[in-house]
Amino acid sequence: MAERSASFADACARACPGFVAVAAPRRGRKSELLAGVVDGLPVIGKRTLRPNPIWDWYADREVALYRAFQRDPLPVTAPRLVAADHGVLVIECLAGAPMATRRHPEAPLSRETLQAFVELRARLAAWRGQPPADPPPPRVRSRMRERLLEDPTAPMAWIREGIGTCARRGILDAGVARRLDDAIAEHAPVAFGHGDLLLRNVLGQGTQIALVDWECAGLHIYDWDLALLWSQLAAPARPPLEDAVRSDRKRWRAFRALTVFALARELKFLRSFTANPRGVRLARLQAELAEAVARFADNDPNRG
């Protein structure tokens, strides 16, 4: 373990001369982070844990995005690129703590905070830079689709095909899946977005919001970021976010469809990545999904 930590620090120093580690690495499911300093600037080193064609594609994409952000700055707060080389990304370490530590936190966010997210989504859509457009290789793409992973080079396809995958796996009823797909096809404008707007990827400090983990950023269905945010909220906190999209009937129906897919995807993830997914957490998510499907049906003009 100590040897791997030292090799990580060495890789960061090769990519960014002057890098000095100040803590032990923090390891996640697919990548690890290493806090350090460069000439007094707090930074974070990031690399994939082990070779994997999917995570490697995302890692290369994140580097390309940070370079694009250097050319055309984002209209939201994000870390600044410091260096990238030797399979390592070194970025500025921003102040603030993650707004959640798990994927499905049932967060009780205030109306004011949700309005800040709605405004942030609009600012992201206004970015005029060029995200990387190279699609994943066919075999990587196939594995991403099967795992319901974000593909910012195919913003409509990955979600619509993901709905079909959920139906084949019994997570969604086939008839419901068809109506979800119809709703999204009817109203799904595409714009630049974060793509993985989990609250654990959001740093909050007072009224300020900063976004990290940009590997999924690119062209996405506009309301995907908001639907993913909705899926992480406690039920009483959701109405203010719903109010932001409710005025247009087609948009509202498509948003409902996206929230159903977001919950279905979380259920698939829970079953895939949890050693023993039974119990309260699984039952709660299943109940949420059933309620979301019922509410979508209530707003479906084609039902019956």
C-alpha positions in Angstrom: 0.0 0.0 0.0 2.8 2.4 0.9 4.6 1.6 -2.3 1.5 2.3 -4.4 1.0 5.6 -2.5 4.6 6.6 -3.3 4.2 5.7 -6.9 1.0 7.8 -7.1 2.9 10.8 -5.6 5.8 10.2 -8.0 3.4 10.1 -11.0 1.8 13.4 -9.8 5.3 14.9 -9.5 6.3 13.8 -13.0 3.1 15.3 -14.4 3.4 18.4 -12.2 7.0 19.3 -11.1 6.9 20.6 -7.5 3.9 18.5 -6.5 4.2 17.4 -2.8 1.6 15.0 -1.3 0.1 16.1 2.0 -2.1 13.1 2.7 -2.7 9.5 1.9 -4.6 8.7 -1.3 -8.4 8.3 -1.1 -9.7 5.4 -3.2 -13.1 5.1 -4.8 -14.6 2.4 -7.0 -12.8 3.5 -10.2 -10.3 6.2 -9.3 -8.1 7.5 -6.5 -7.3 11.1 -5.3 -4.2 12.5 -3.7 -4.2 15.8 -2.0 -1.0 17.9 -2.5 0.5 21.3 -2.9 2.3 23.0 -5.8 4.1 26.2 -4.9 1.7 26.7 -2.0 -1.4 26.0 -4.1 -3.6 23.2 -2.8 -4.2 20.7 -5.6 -5.7 17.2 -6.1 -4.1 14.5 -8.2 -6.4 12.0 -9.8 -5.9 8.7 -11.7 -7.8 5.5 -12.4 -7.2 2.7 -10.0 -6.5 0.0 -12.6 -6.5 -0.3 -16.3 -10.1 -0.4 -17.6 -11.2 0.6 -21.1 -14.3 2.4 -19.9 -12.7 4.4 -17.0 -9.6 5.1 -19.3 -12.0 6.6 -21.9 -13.6 8.8 -19.2 -10.2 9.8 -17.8 -8.9 10.9 -21.2 -12.1 12.8 -21.8 -11.9 14.7 -18.5 -8.3 15.8 -19.4 -9.6 17.0 -22.8 -12.5 18.9 -21.1 -10.2 20.7 -18.6 -8.1 21.8 -21.5 -11.2 23.0 -23.3 -12.1 24.9 -20.2 -8.7 26.6 -20.3 -9.5 27.9 -23.8 -13.1 28.8 -23.1 -13.7 29.3 -19.3 -16.9 27.9 -17.9 -19.6 30.2 -16.6 -19.7 28.1 -13.3 -17.1 27.4 -10.6 -14.9 24.4 -11.4 -11.3 23.4 -10.5 -8.6 24.9 -12.7 -6.3 22.5 -14.6 -2.8 22.5 -13.2 -1.2 19.7 -15.2 -2.0 16.4 -16.9 0.4 13.7 -18.0 1.6 10.2 -17.3 -2.0 9.1 -16.7 -2.5 11.7 -13.9 -4.7 14.7 -13.8 -3.7 17.5 -11.3 -6.3 20.2 -10.6 -6.9 23.0 -8.2 -8.4 22.0 -4.9 -11.4 24.1 -4.2 -12.8 25.1 -0.8 -16.0 23.5 0.4 -17.3 20.1 1.3 -19.3 17.7 -0.9 -23.1 18.1 -0.5 -23.4 14.4 -0.1 -21.2 11.3 0.4 -23.4 8.7 -1.3 -25.3 8.4 -4.5 -28.8 8.4 -3.2 -28.7 10.7 -0.1 -32.4 11.9 0.1 -31.1 15.4 0.6 -33.4 18.0 2.1 -32.2 20.9 0.0 -33.8 24.3 0.4 -35.8 26.1 -2.3 -33.0 28.7 -2.6 -30.4 26.0 -3.2 -32.5 24.3 -5.8 -33.0 27.6 -7.6 -29.3 28.0 -7.6 -29.0 24.6 -9.3 -31.6 25.6 -11.9 -29.6 28.8 -12.7 -26.4 26.8 -12.8 -27.9 24.4 -15.3 -28.8 27.4 -17.5 -25.3 28.8 -17.3 -23.8 25.5 -18.3 -26.0 25.4 -21.4 -24.6 28.8 -22.4 -21.0 27.6 -22.5 -19.6 28.3 -26.0 -16.7 26.0 -25.9 -16.3 22.7 -27.8 -16.4 19.5 -25.7 -14.5 16.5 -27.1 -16.6 14.8 -29.7 -14.7 11.5 -30.2 -17.1 8.6 -29.3 -16.0 5.6 -27.3 -14.7 2.7 -29.3 -17.5 0.3 -30.3 -16.6 -2.4 -27.6 -16.4 0.3 -24.9 -19.6 1.8 -26.1 -21.3 -1.5 -25.9 -20.2 -2.1 -22.3 -21.2 1.4 -21.4 -24.7 0.9 -22.8 -25.1 -2.4 -20.9 -24.1 -0.7 -17.7 -26.2 2.4 -18.3 -23.3 4.7 -18.2 -23.4 8.3 -19.5 -22.3 8.8 -23.1 -22.0 12.6 -23.7 -21.2 11.9 -27.4 -24.7 10.3 -27.9 -27.0 12.3 -25.6 -30.3 10.9 -26.7 -29.2 7.3 -27.6 -27.6 6.4 -24.3 -30.7 7.3 -22.3 -33.3 5.8 -24.7 -31.2 2.6 -25.1 -30.8 2.5 -21.3 -34.6 2.6 -20.9 -34.8 -0.5 -23.2 -32.1 -2.2 -21.1 -34.1 -1.6 -18.0 -37.1 -3.2 -19.6 -35.2 -6.2 -20.7 -33.8 -6.7 -17.2 -37.3 -6.4 -15.7 -36.6 -3.2 -13.9 -39.3 -1.4 -16.0 -42.4 -2.8 -17.5 -42.1 -2.9 -21.3 -45.2 -0.8 -21.9 -44.0 1.9 -19.4 -40.6 1.8 -21.1 -42.2 2.5 -24.5 -44.1 5.5 -23.1 -41.0 6.9 -21.4 -39.1 6.7 -24.7 -42.0 8.4 -26.5 -42.0 11.2 -23.9 -38.3 11.8 -24.2 -38.3 11.7 -28.0 -41.1 14.3 -28.0 -39.3 16.9 -26.0 -35.5 16.5 -25.4 -33.5 19.5 -26.3 -29.7 18.9 -26.0 -27.2 21.3 -24.5 -23.8 21.2 -22.7 -24.2 19.8 -19.2 -22.3 18.2 -16.4 -23.9 14.8 -17.0 -23.2 13.4 -13.6 -24.7 15.9 -11.3 -24.5 13.8 -8.1 -24.4 15.9 -4.9 -21.2 14.2 -4.1 -19.8 15.9 -7.1 -20.9 19.3 -5.8 -18.9 21.4 -3.4 -20.9 23.8 -1.3 -19.6 26.7 0.7 -22.3 29.1 1.9 -24.3 30.1 -1.1 -21.5 29.1 -3.5 -21.7 25.9 -5.6 -18.7 24.4 -7.4 -18.8 21.3 -9.6 -16.1 18.6 -9.8 -15.7 15.3 -11.7 -16.2 16.5 -15.2 -15.6 13.2 -17.1 -19.2 12.8 -18.1 -19.7 16.4 -19.2 -20.7 17.2 -22.8 -23.9 17.3 -24.7 -26.8 15.9 -22.7 -30.6 16.1 -22.7 -31.1 19.5 -21.0 -33.1 18.3 -18.1 -31.0 15.2 -17.4 -28.9 17.1 -14.9 -32.1 18.3 -13.1 -33.7 14.9 -13.2 -30.6 13.3 -11.7 -30.6 16.0 -9.0 -34.3 15.3 -8.4 -33.6 11.6 -7.8 -31.3 12.5 -4.9 -33.7 14.7 -3.0 -35.9 13.9 -0.1 -39.5 13.7 -1.4 -40.6 16.9 0.5 -37.7 18.9 -1.2 -38.7 17.9 -4.8 -41.7 20.3 -5.6 -39.6 23.5 -6.0 -37.4 21.7 -8.6 -40.5 20.3 -10.3 -42.0 23.8 -10.5 -39.0 24.9 -12.6 -40.0 22.6 -15.4 -43.8 22.2 -15.0 -45.0 25.1 -17.2 -44.4 23.4 -20.5 -46.5 20.2 -20.8 -44.2 18.3 -23.1 -41.1 19.3 -21.1 -42.9 18.3 -17.8 -43.8 14.8 -19.3 -40.2 14.3 -20.6 -38.8 15.4 -17.2 -41.0 12.9 -15.5 -39.7 10.2 -17.9 -36.1 11.2 -17.1 -36.8 10.9 -13.3 -38.1 7.4 -13.8 -35.0 6.4 -15.8 -32.8 8.0 -13.1 -34.4 5.9 -10.4 -34.4 2.7 -12.5 -30.7 3.2 -13.2 -30.0 3.7 -9.5 -31.8 0.4 -8.8 -29.7 -1.3 -11.4 -26.5 0.1 -9.9 -27.6 -0.9 -6.4 -28.1 -4.5 -7.5 -24.9 -4.6 -9.5 -22.4 -2.9 -7.1 -23.7 -3.9 -3.7 -22.7 -7.3 -2.3 -26.0 -7.7 -0.5 -28.5 -5.2 -1.9 -31.5 -6.5 0.0 -33.1 -4.6 2.9 -34.4 -1.1 3.6 -32.3 0.7 1.0 -33.4 -1.5 -1.8 -37.1 -1.5 -0.7 -37.1 2.3 -0.4 -35.7 2.7 -3.9 -38.2 0.2 -5.4 -41.0 2.1 -3.7 -39.7 5.4 -5.1 -39.5 3.9 -8.6 -43.0 2.6 -8.4 -44.3 6.0 -7.3 -42.4 7.8 -10.0 -43.9 5.4 -12.6 -47.4 6.1 -11.2 -46.9 9.8 -11.3 -45.6 9.6 -14.9 -48.7 7.7 -15.8 -50.9 10.3 -14.2 -49.4 12.9 -16.6 -49.4 10.6 -19.6 -52.0 11.7 -22.2 -51.7 8.4 -24.1 -52.4 6.0 -21.2 -55.3 3.7 -21.6 
